[in-house]
Amino acid sequence: MFSLFKRKPLLSQDENEKVVRAIQDAEKQTSGEIRVFIESKCKFIDPIDRAKELFAQLKMENTEQRNAVILYIAIKDRQLAIYADAGIHEKAGEEYWKSAVNKMISHFTRNDYVGGIGICLHQIGEALKQYFPFDGTTDKNELSDDIVFGK
């Protein structure tokens, strides 16, 4: 069966490119990895549970230094979460991640979704850079920089 109606994408092509560039910019000075997952609705009550599930599905725990971070956003449900692997979560601490989420929320309340995502990605990149700086001789991009879109 097919639909006669096309679903409007969650981000425009331009917005998508801006977010991918923000991911790439955040990863330039770190061996850490960042993924962004955006969907319409969250199937869990707590978005951190969904972020953990997606982290595992995307095999993000397989990074060599356990320094991957997923930024999860459910647009229509107005939910978001950051889930970081053990290597970076413990080093940056809980308050760091809460601060990143709060900055993103402040942009979201003004309907500046791409700006909020960009600010959050920058902050994630700063934490990764501090604890896992880029080493040009050994670092490689272990995970795709493309946004993953759910339903």
C-alpha positions in Angstrom: 0.0 0.0 0.0 1.2 3.5 -0.6 0.2 7.0 0.5 -1.0 9.7 -1.7 0.4 12.3 0.7 4.1 12.9 1.2 5.2 13.3 4.7 6.9 16.6 5.3 10.5 16.0 6.3 11.5 16.9 9.8 14.2 19.2 8.5 14.6 21.0 5.2 17.6 20.1 3.1 19.3 23.3 4.2 18.7 22.6 7.9 19.9 19.1 7.4 23.2 20.3 5.9 23.7 22.8 8.7 23.3 20.1 11.3 25.7 17.8 9.5 28.2 20.6 9.3 27.8 21.2 13.0 28.5 17.6 13.7 31.6 17.7 11.5 32.8 20.9 13.1 32.3 19.5 16.6 34.3 16.3 15.6 37.2 18.2 14.0 39.3 18.5 17.2 38.4 15.3 18.9 38.6 11.5 18.4 35.0 11.4 19.8 32.0 10.6 17.8 28.6 12.3 17.7 25.3 11.1 16.1 22.0 13.0 15.9 18.8 11.0 15.8 15.6 12.9 15.0 12.1 11.5 14.9 8.6 12.7 15.3 7.4 10.9 18.4 9.2 9.1 21.3 7.9 5.6 22.1 9.2 5.8 25.7 8.1 8.0 28.5 11.6 9.0 29.3 13.6 10.1 26.2 16.9 8.9 27.8 15.6 5.4 27.5 15.0 5.9 23.8 18.4 7.4 23.4 20.0 4.4 25.1 18.1 2.0 22.8 19.2 3.9 19.7 22.8 4.1 21.0 22.9 0.3 21.1 21.0 -0.1 17.7 23.5 2.2 16.0 26.4 0.2 17.6 27.8 3.4 19.1 29.4 1.5 22.0 31.9 0.1 19.5 34.1 3.2 19.3 37.6 2.4 20.3 37.7 4.9 23.3 34.1 4.6 24.3 33.7 8.3 23.5 30.5 8.4 21.4 27.5 10.7 22.2 24.0 10.6 20.7 21.8 13.6 20.6 18.2 12.4 20.5 15.2 14.6 19.6 11.5 13.8 19.3 10.1 16.9 17.6 6.3 16.5 18.0 6.6 15.1 21.5 9.0 17.9 22.4 11.4 15.5 24.1 15.2 15.3 23.9 18.1 13.6 25.5 21.9 13.3 25.3 23.3 9.9 26.0 27.1 9.6 26.3 29.2 6.4 26.4 31.0 5.6 29.6 34.4 7.1 28.5 33.1 10.6 28.1 30.0 10.6 30.4 32.1 10.0 33.5 34.8 12.6 32.6 32.4 15.4 31.7 29.9 14.7 34.5 26.1 14.8 34.8 25.9 18.6 35.1 27.7 19.2 31.8 25.1 17.2 29.9 22.2 18.9 31.7 23.7 22.3 30.8 23.9 21.3 27.1 20.3 20.2 27.1 19.2 23.4 28.8 21.0 25.5 26.2 19.3 23.6 23.5 15.9 23.9 25.1 16.3 27.7 25.3 16.7 27.8 21.5 13.8 25.3 21.0 11.4 27.5 23.0 12.1 30.2 20.3 11.4 27.7 17.5 15.2 27.8 16.7 15.6 24.1 16.4 18.7 24.1 14.1 20.4 26.8 16.2 19.6 24.8 19.4 21.0 21.6 17.9 24.1 23.5 16.7 24.8 25.0 20.1 24.4 21.6 21.8 26.7 19.9 19.2 29.3 22.6 19.8 29.1 22.0 23.6 29.4 18.2 23.1 32.4 18.8 20.8 34.0 20.9 23.5 33.7 18.2 26.1 35.0 15.6 23.7 37.9 17.8 22.6 38.9 18.4 26.3 39.0 14.7 27.2 39.6 13.1 23.8 41.7 15.5 21.7 42.2 14.8 18.0 45.4 12.9 17.0 46.0 13.1 13.3 48.1 10.0 13.2 45.6 7.6 14.7 42.1 9.2 14.6 39.5 8.2 12.1 35.8 8.9 11.7 34.3 5.8 13.2 30.6 6.7 12.7 28.7 8.4 10.0 28.1 12.2 10.4 24.7 11.9 8.7 21.5 12.6 10.8 19.5 9.5 11.4 15.8 10.0 11.0 13.1 7.9 12.6 9.4 7.9 12.0 
